[in-house]
Amino acid sequence: AVFLDWECVCPAPASGRGVAAQAPACTLDECDGTCATCADDTCSAAEQLCNDPNHDHEHLEDWTCRCLPPAVGRPERVAPAVCEINECARTCRTCEDGVCTAEQYCTDPNMSDASLGDWTCTCYPPLSGTAAAAAPACTLNECAAACPGCAGTICSD
């Protein structure tokens, strides 16, 4: 008779096998697996990264979807994260390259990762000018800046 020749295997879809009559360490990566609690294509369909922090086959529904850079957002458990891209923060890295200068400020009205190219640069007062996805030509109306209360006079700049 042969003793200690039994073997335990993990229930599907977990993986792992016991060696020499030892219980296996069963693992399940819910990001890669196909199971009732697995992410399947939830994260990849949202163009996000799936993360399963604990691969123990009994520790389920702990996976999260994470935003891919440059998008940021809080990871959501068992659902896609709400990702945002602040294009002004991205653009600011190129301020010294002339995208937005010190006389201008950037506004991104919609930071959804599906809404790109909608940021604007606007000149700080008393300068005026706005441009979408570019640096504006800032101008100064000296009549308005120097003589706002010059009623009854004609000023041209």
C-alpha positions as CSV (number, residue, x, y, z in Angstrom):
1,A,0.0,0.0,0.0
2,V,1.2,3.5,-0.9
3,F,0.5,6.1,1.8
4,L,0.4,9.9,1.4
5,D,-0.2,9.7,-2.3
6,W,-3.4,11.7,-2.3
7,E,-3.6,15.1,-3.9
8,C,-5.8,18.2,-3.5
9,V,-6.5,20.5,-6.3
10,C,-8.2,23.9,-6.2
11,P,-11.8,24.3,-7.4
12,A,-12.1,26.1,-10.8
13,P,-11.5,28.8,-11.7
14,A,-8.8,29.0,-8.9
15,S,-5.5,27.4,-9.6
16,G,-2.9,25.6,-7.5
17,R,-2.1,22.0,-6.5
18,G,-1.0,20.4,-3.4
19,V,2.3,18.6,-3.3
20,A,3.0,15.3,-1.5
21,A,-0.2,15.2,0.6
22,Q,-0.3,18.9,1.3
23,A,-3.2,21.2,0.8
24,P,-2.7,23.6,-2.1
25,A,-2.4,27.4,-1.9
26,C,-5.3,28.2,-4.2
27,T,-5.1,31.5,-6.0
28,L,-7.5,33.4,-8.2
29,D,-6.6,36.7,-10.0
30,E,-10.0,38.2,-10.5
31,C,-8.5,40.5,-13.2
32,D,-7.4,37.6,-15.3
33,G,-9.9,34.9,-14.5
34,T,-13.4,34.0,-15.7
35,C,-15.6,33.6,-12.8
36,A,-18.8,35.0,-11.3
37,T,-16.9,37.7,-9.4
38,C,-14.2,38.4,-12.0
39,A,-13.7,41.7,-13.7
40,D,-13.8,40.1,-17.2
41,D,-13.5,43.1,-19.5
42,T,-15.0,45.7,-17.1
43,C,-11.7,47.7,-16.7
44,S,-10.2,47.2,-20.2
45,A,-13.5,48.3,-21.8
46,A,-13.2,51.5,-19.8
47,E,-9.5,51.8,-20.9
48,Q,-8.4,51.3,-17.3
49,L,-6.1,49.0,-15.4
50,C,-7.5,46.2,-13.3
51,N,-5.9,45.5,-9.9
52,D,-6.7,42.5,-7.7
53,P,-4.7,43.1,-4.5
54,N,-5.4,39.7,-2.9
55,H,-5.2,36.5,-5.0
56,D,-6.5,34.2,-2.3
57,H,-9.4,32.3,-3.9
58,E,-11.6,33.0,-0.9
59,H,-10.9,36.7,-0.9
60,L,-13.3,37.9,-3.7
61,E,-14.7,41.1,-5.1
62,D,-11.7,43.1,-4.0
63,W,-10.6,44.1,-7.5
64,T,-10.5,47.7,-8.6
65,C,-10.3,49.6,-11.9
66,R,-7.6,52.3,-12.0
67,C,-7.2,55.2,-14.3
68,L,-4.4,55.1,-16.8
69,P,-2.1,58.2,-16.8
70,P,-2.5,61.0,-17.5
71,A,-6.0,60.5,-16.2
72,V,-6.5,60.5,-12.5
73,G,-9.4,59.3,-10.3
74,R,-10.2,57.3,-7.3
75,P,-10.2,53.5,-7.9
76,E,-13.6,52.0,-7.7
77,R,-14.2,48.5,-6.3
78,V,-15.8,46.1,-8.8
79,A,-16.6,49.0,-11.2
80,P,-14.8,51.4,-13.6
81,A,-13.2,54.4,-11.9
82,V,-14.4,57.9,-12.7
83,C,-11.3,59.3,-14.5
84,E,-10.5,62.9,-15.2
85,I,-7.8,64.6,-17.1
86,N,-7.1,68.2,-16.1
87,E,-5.6,69.4,-19.4
88,C,-4.5,72.6,-17.7
89,A,-2.3,70.6,-15.3
90,R,-0.9,68.7,-18.3
91,T,-0.4,71.9,-20.4
92,C,1.2,73.7,-17.5
93,R,4.2,71.5,-17.9
94,T,4.8,73.3,-21.2
95,C,4.1,76.8,-20.0
96,E,7.8,77.7,-20.5
97,D,7.4,76.5,-24.1
98,G,4.8,79.3,-24.8
99,V,1.5,77.4,-24.5
100,C,0.2,79.6,-21.6
101,T,2.4,82.5,-20.4
102,A,2.5,84.2,-17.0
103,E,-0.1,86.8,-18.2
104,Q,-2.6,84.0,-18.9
105,Y,-4.6,81.4,-17.0
106,C,-5.9,78.0,-18.2
107,T,-9.4,76.7,-17.8
108,D,-10.6,73.1,-18.5
109,P,-14.4,73.2,-18.5
110,N,-14.8,69.4,-18.8
111,M,-12.2,67.2,-17.2
112,S,-13.9,63.9,-18.4
113,D,-11.3,61.7,-20.0
114,A,-13.6,61.6,-23.0
115,S,-13.4,65.4,-23.5
116,L,-10.0,66.5,-24.7
117,G,-8.9,69.6,-26.4
118,D,-11.5,71.9,-24.8
119,W,-9.1,73.8,-22.5
120,T,-8.7,77.6,-23.0
121,C,-6.0,80.1,-22.2
122,T,-7.3,83.5,-21.2
123,C,-5.4,86.7,-20.5
124,Y,-5.5,88.2,-17.0
125,P,-7.1,91.7,-16.8
126,P,-6.5,94.4,-17.9
127,L,-5.3,92.4,-20.9
128,S,-7.9,90.7,-23.0
129,G,-7.9,87.6,-25.2
130,T,-8.9,84.0,-25.2
131,A,-7.9,81.0,-27.3
132,A,-9.0,77.4,-27.3
133,A,-6.1,74.9,-26.9
134,A,-3.5,77.6,-27.6
135,A,-2.0,80.7,-26.2
136,P,-4.0,83.8,-27.1
137,A,-2.6,87.1,-28.3
138,C,-3.1,89.3,-25.3
139,T,-4.0,92.9,-26.0
140,L,-4.5,96.0,-23.8
141,N,-7.0,98.6,-24.6
142,E,-5.2,101.6,-23.0
143,C,-8.3,103.8,-23.2
144,A,-10.3,101.4,-21.1
145,A,-7.4,100.7,-18.8
146,A,-6.2,104.3,-18.3
147,C,-9.4,106.3,-18.5
148,P,-12.4,104.2,-17.5
149,G,-14.3,107.3,-16.2
150,C,-13.5,109.7,-19.0
151,A,-17.1,110.4,-19.7
152,G,-17.8,112.7,-22.6
153,T,-14.4,112.2,-24.2
154,I,-13.3,110.2,-27.2
155,C,-10.2,107.9,-26.8
156,S,-8.7,105.7,-29.5
157,D,-5.9,103.3,-29.1
